[in-house]
Amino acid sequence: MNQFLRGVARAMIESFELPGPVLEVGSFQVAGQEKLIDLRGLFSGRDYIGIDFRAGPGVDVVADVENLPVATGSVGTVLAFSVFEHVKRFWRGFEEVHRVLRPDGVFLVCTPFYFHVHGYPNDYWRFTPEAFEMLLERYPTRVLGWHGPERRPLNVWAAAFREKACAPDDEQLLTYRRKLRRYAREPLGWGRRLRFGLGRLLCGRRPFAPHLDRERWETDVRRAA
């Protein structure tokens, strides 16, 4: 989690109708990042359960997303930010999320694409916007998003609405984009900006585009015919 992704989460939470209870997958709060990682406070007034494979801060239940200890059709919103790249059999996790969501439920998910290999405990996968479109195709409405260069997005995210969910109308989508412009920001420090700018002059823009375009984002809405 970084400041940009927290802004993405906040924009979705404040723009869309997300019913409770809320289930967060991957809720462990890494030391030193508590203010960024803790999304519980953004769901004021809604029951909230944090699940992770290890016990610790922010974790209410120790469990695996491939086998959620939650009743079928009992959850209003599932939240999984920077989680599925660490899930060995990610397709099972997506199936489990759909199982536990109510027919009016919503799934908020985000994963990195152009990012270094990292643990917690292992790093298995990367997902393109097209991958999310395929994995979430059973949801009648999907709001996809990504940021960075078109061919090398840094992160990919989606809000997927089940068949009886309150799918966002045009006004809510405008609100969402407005809040993305406001919240989804992580400016480069002057030192890095100077270094990348010099590198661009010497080597061209392409090698440094993921850093220089980190606040450039796109969204797309897919609806069932």
ZAVEX-293636 format. One record per residue (C-alpha): residue number from 1; residue in three letters; x, y, z. Coordinates in nm, 2 decimals. Layout:
REC, NUM, ALA, X, Y, Z
...
***
This chain:
REC, 1, MET, 0.00, 0.00, 0.00
REC, 2, ASN, 0.12, 0.35, -0.08
REC, 3, GLN, -0.04, 0.70, -0.07
REC, 4, PHE, -0.17, 0.67, -0.43
REC, 5, LEU, -0.35, 0.34, -0.36
REC, 6, ARG, -0.50, 0.47, -0.04
REC, 7, GLY, -0.64, 0.75, -0.25
REC, 8, VAL, -0.79, 0.50, -0.49
REC, 9, ALA, -0.95, 0.31, -0.21
REC, 10, ARG, -1.08, 0.64, -0.05
REC, 11, ALA, -1.22, 0.76, -0.39
REC, 12, MET, -1.41, 0.43, -0.44
REC, 13, ILE, -1.54, 0.41, -0.08
REC, 14, GLU, -1.67, 0.77, -0.09
REC, 15, SER, -1.82, 0.75, -0.44
REC, 16, PHE, -1.99, 0.41, -0.46
REC, 17, GLU, -2.27, 0.24, -0.25
REC, 18, LEU, -2.08, -0.02, -0.05
REC, 19, PRO, -2.30, -0.23, 0.18
REC, 20, GLY, -2.19, -0.38, 0.51
REC, 21, PRO, -2.06, -0.60, 0.66
REC, 22, VAL, -1.72, -0.53, 0.51
REC, 23, LEU, -1.46, -0.81, 0.48
REC, 24, GLU, -1.10, -0.70, 0.42
REC, 25, VAL, -0.86, -0.97, 0.29
REC, 26, GLY, -0.50, -0.91, 0.37
REC, 27, SER, -0.56, -0.68, 0.66
REC, 28, PHE, -0.23, -0.72, 0.85
REC, 29, GLN, -0.09, -0.37, 0.92
REC, 30, VAL, 0.29, -0.37, 0.86
REC, 31, ALA, 0.48, -0.17, 1.11
REC, 32, GLY, 0.55, 0.18, 1.00
REC, 33, GLN, 0.26, 0.18, 0.75
REC, 34, GLU, -0.04, 0.17, 0.98
REC, 35, LYS, -0.18, 0.51, 0.86
REC, 36, LEU, -0.17, 0.40, 0.50
REC, 37, ILE, -0.28, 0.04, 0.54
REC, 38, ASP, -0.56, 0.09, 0.79
REC, 39, LEU, -0.88, 0.13, 0.58
REC, 40, ARG, -1.12, 0.04, 0.86
REC, 41, GLY, -1.18, 0.40, 0.95
REC, 42, LEU, -1.30, 0.48, 0.59
REC, 43, PHE, -1.60, 0.25, 0.65
REC, 44, SER, -1.75, 0.43, 0.95
REC, 45, GLY, -2.06, 0.28, 1.10
REC, 46, ARG, -2.03, -0.06, 0.91
REC, 47, ASP, -1.93, -0.39, 1.06
REC, 48, TYR, -1.58, -0.47, 0.95
REC, 49, ILE, -1.37, -0.79, 0.97
REC, 50, GLY, -1.01, -0.81, 0.88
REC, 51, ILE, -0.87, -1.14, 0.76
REC, 52, ASP, -0.50, -1.24, 0.70
REC, 53, PHE, -0.30, -1.55, 0.69
REC, 54, ARG, -0.10, -1.43, 1.00
REC, 55, ALA, -0.21, -1.28, 1.33
REC, 56, GLY, -0.12, -0.92, 1.41
REC, 57, PRO, -0.25, -0.56, 1.41
REC, 58, GLY, -0.56, -0.52, 1.20
REC, 59, VAL, -0.63, -0.90, 1.19
REC, 60, ASP, -0.96, -1.02, 1.34
REC, 61, VAL, -0.95, -1.37, 1.19
REC, 62, VAL, -0.65, -1.57, 1.07
REC, 63, ALA, -0.76, -1.74, 0.74
REC, 64, ASP, -0.67, -1.79, 0.38
REC, 65, VAL, -0.87, -1.63, 0.09
REC, 66, GLU, -0.86, -1.96, -0.09
REC, 67, ASN, -1.08, -2.10, 0.19
REC, 68, LEU, -1.27, -1.82, 0.36
REC, 69, PRO, -1.44, -1.92, 0.69
REC, 70, VAL, -1.74, -1.71, 0.60
REC, 71, ALA, -2.10, -1.82, 0.52
REC, 72, THR, -2.21, -1.81, 0.16
REC, 73, GLY, -2.39, -1.48, 0.07
REC, 74, SER, -2.32, -1.31, 0.40
REC, 75, VAL, -2.08, -1.02, 0.31
REC, 76, GLY, -2.17, -0.68, 0.16
REC, 77, THR, -1.83, -0.56, 0.05
REC, 78, VAL, -1.50, -0.74, 0.01
REC, 79, LEU, -1.18, -0.54, 0.00
REC, 80, ALA, -0.85, -0.68, -0.12
REC, 81, PHE, -0.57, -0.44, -0.20
REC, 82, SER, -0.22, -0.57, -0.29
REC, 83, VAL, -0.32, -0.92, -0.20
REC, 84, PHE, -0.38, -1.15, -0.50
REC, 85, GLU, -0.02, -1.13, -0.63
REC, 86, HIS, 0.06, -1.33, -0.31
REC, 87, VAL, -0.22, -1.59, -0.35
REC, 88, LYS, -0.08, -1.92, -0.49
REC, 89, ARG, -0.41, -2.03, -0.64
REC, 90, PHE, -0.56, -1.68, -0.70
REC, 91, TRP, -0.85, -1.82, -0.90
REC, 92, ARG, -0.98, -2.00, -0.59
REC, 93, GLY, -0.96, -1.67, -0.40
REC, 94, PHE, -1.17, -1.50, -0.67
REC, 95, GLU, -1.42, -1.78, -0.65
REC, 96, GLU, -1.44, -1.76, -0.27
REC, 97, VAL, -1.49, -1.38, -0.28
REC, 98, HIS, -1.79, -1.43, -0.52
REC, 99, ARG, -1.93, -1.71, -0.29
REC, 100, VAL, -1.93, -1.50, 0.03
REC, 101, LEU, -2.07, -1.19, -0.13
REC, 102, ARG, -2.44, -1.12, -0.12
REC, 103, PRO, -2.63, -1.07, -0.45
REC, 104, ASP, -2.61, -0.70, -0.37
REC, 105, GLY, -2.24, -0.72, -0.29
REC, 106, VAL, -1.94, -0.53, -0.42
REC, 107, PHE, -1.57, -0.64, -0.46
REC, 108, LEU, -1.29, -0.38, -0.45
REC, 109, VAL, -0.96, -0.53, -0.56
REC, 110, CYS, -0.62, -0.39, -0.66
REC, 111, THR, -0.29, -0.56, -0.75
REC, 112, PRO, 0.05, -0.43, -0.88
REC, 113, PHE, 0.17, -0.49, -1.23
REC, 114, TYR, 0.50, -0.31, -1.28
REC, 115, PHE, 0.66, -0.37, -0.94
REC, 116, HIS, 0.96, -0.55, -0.80
REC, 117, VAL, 0.93, -0.90, -0.66
REC, 118, HIS, 0.83, -0.88, -0.29
REC, 119, GLY, 0.75, -1.13, -0.02
REC, 120, TYR, 0.47, -1.16, 0.24
REC, 121, PRO, 0.56, -1.45, 0.21
REC, 122, ASN, 0.58, -1.51, -0.17
REC, 123, ASP, 0.51, -1.31, -0.48
REC, 124, TYR, 0.35, -1.52, -0.76
REC, 125, TRP, 0.15, -1.32, -1.01
REC, 126, ARG, 0.09, -0.99, -1.20
REC, 127, PHE, -0.25, -0.89, -1.35
REC, 128, THR, -0.33, -0.67, -1.65
REC, 129, PRO, -0.65, -0.47, -1.69
REC, 130, GLU, -0.76, -0.75, -1.93
REC, 131, ALA, -0.70, -1.01, -1.67
REC, 132, PHE, -0.93, -0.83, -1.42
REC, 133, GLU, -1.19, -0.80, -1.70
REC, 134, MET, -1.18, -1.18, -1.75
REC, 135, LEU, -1.16, -1.27, -1.38
REC, 136, LEU, -1.46, -1.04, -1.29
REC, 137, GLU, -1.67, -1.12, -1.60
REC, 138, ARG, -1.95, -1.27, -1.39
REC, 139, TYR, -2.01, -0.93, -1.23
REC, 140, PRO, -2.26, -0.73, -1.44
REC, 141, THR, -2.09, -0.40, -1.37
REC, 142, ARG, -1.71, -0.35, -1.34
REC, 143, VAL, -1.53, -0.02, -1.30
REC, 144, LEU, -1.17, -0.08, -1.40
REC, 145, GLY, -0.87, 0.14, -1.33
REC, 146, TRP, -0.49, 0.16, -1.38
REC, 147, HIS, -0.22, 0.42, -1.35
REC, 148, GLY, 0.12, 0.48, -1.51
REC, 149, PRO, 0.22, 0.42, -1.88
REC, 150, GLU, -0.04, 0.24, -2.08
REC, 151, ARG, 0.19, -0.06, -2.16
REC, 152, ARG, 0.34, -0.08, -1.82
REC, 153, PRO, 0.08, 0.02, -1.56
REC, 154, LEU, 0.20, 0.04, -1.20
REC, 155, ASN, -0.12, -0.09, -1.04
REC, 156, VAL, -0.45, -0.22, -1.17
REC, 157, TRP, -0.78, -0.20, -0.97
REC, 158, ALA, -1.15, -0.26, -1.00
REC, 159, ALA, -1.48, -0.23, -0.83
REC, 160, ALA, -1.70, -0.52, -0.93
REC, 161, PHE, -2.08, -0.51, -0.86
REC, 162, ARG, -2.29, -0.82, -0.83
REC, 163, GLU, -2.63, -0.85, -1.00
REC, 164, LYS, -2.84, -0.68, -0.73
REC, 165, ALA, -2.58, -0.42, -0.62
REC, 166, CYS, -2.64, -0.05, -0.66
REC, 167, ALA, -2.42, -0.01, -0.97
REC, 168, PRO, -2.28, 0.35, -1.00
REC, 169, ASP, -2.48, 0.59, -1.22
REC, 170, ASP, -2.31, 0.86, -1.43
REC, 171, GLU, -2.31, 1.12, -1.15
REC, 172, GLN, -2.14, 0.87, -0.91
REC, 173, LEU, -1.88, 0.79, -1.18
REC, 174, LEU, -1.81, 1.16, -1.22
REC, 175, THR, -1.77, 1.19, -0.84
REC, 176, TYR, -1.53, 0.89, -0.84
REC, 177, ARG, -1.31, 1.05, -1.11
REC, 178, ARG, -1.31, 1.38, -0.93
REC, 179, LYS, -1.21, 1.22, -0.61
REC, 180, LEU, -0.94, 1.02, -0.79
REC, 181, ARG, -0.79, 1.35, -0.91
REC, 182, ARG, -0.80, 1.48, -0.55
REC, 183, TYR, -0.69, 1.17, -0.35
REC, 184, ALA, -0.48, 0.95, -0.58
REC, 185, ARG, -0.16, 1.14, -0.56
REC, 186, GLU, 0.19, 1.05, -0.47
REC, 187, PRO, 0.43, 1.33, -0.60
REC, 188, LEU, 0.79, 1.25, -0.66
REC, 189, GLY, 1.04, 1.41, -0.42
REC, 190, TRP, 1.25, 1.68, -0.57
REC, 191, GLY, 1.56, 1.45, -0.57
REC, 192, ARG, 1.40, 1.17, -0.76
REC, 193, ARG, 1.22, 1.41, -1.00
REC, 194, LEU, 1.56, 1.57, -1.08
REC, 195, ARG, 1.73, 1.23, -1.12
REC, 196, PHE, 1.45, 1.09, -1.34
REC, 197, GLY, 1.44, 1.41, -1.54
REC, 198, LEU, 1.81, 1.40, -1.61
REC, 199, GLY, 1.78, 1.03, -1.70
REC, 200, ARG, 1.50, 1.12, -1.95
REC, 201, LEU, 1.73, 1.38, -2.12
REC, 202, LEU, 2.01, 1.13, -2.15
REC, 203, CYS, 1.83, 0.81, -2.23
REC, 204, GLY, 1.48, 0.91, -2.35
REC, 205, ARG, 1.15, 0.91, -2.17
REC, 206, ARG, 1.05, 0.54, -2.20
REC, 207, PRO, 1.27, 0.39, -1.93
REC, 208, PHE, 1.15, 0.65, -1.67
REC, 209, ALA, 0.78, 0.66, -1.78
REC, 210, PRO, 0.66, 0.44, -1.49
REC, 211, HIS, 0.80, 0.70, -1.24
REC, 212, LEU, 0.72, 1.01, -1.43
REC, 213, ASP, 0.36, 0.90, -1.51
REC, 214, ARG, 0.27, 0.75, -1.18
REC, 215, GLU, -0.02, 1.00, -1.12
REC, 216, ARG, -0.16, 0.94, -1.47
REC, 217, TRP, -0.46, 0.71, -1.44
REC, 218, GLU, -0.74, 0.58, -1.66
REC, 219, THR, -1.08, 0.43, -1.58
REC, 220, ASP, -1.32, 0.23, -1.78
REC, 221, VAL, -1.67, 0.10, -1.71
REC, 222, ARG, -1.79, -0.24, -1.84
REC, 223, ARG, -2.15, -0.34, -1.82
REC, 224, ALA, -2.33, -0.66, -1.92
REC, 225, ALA, -2.52, -0.64, -2.24
***
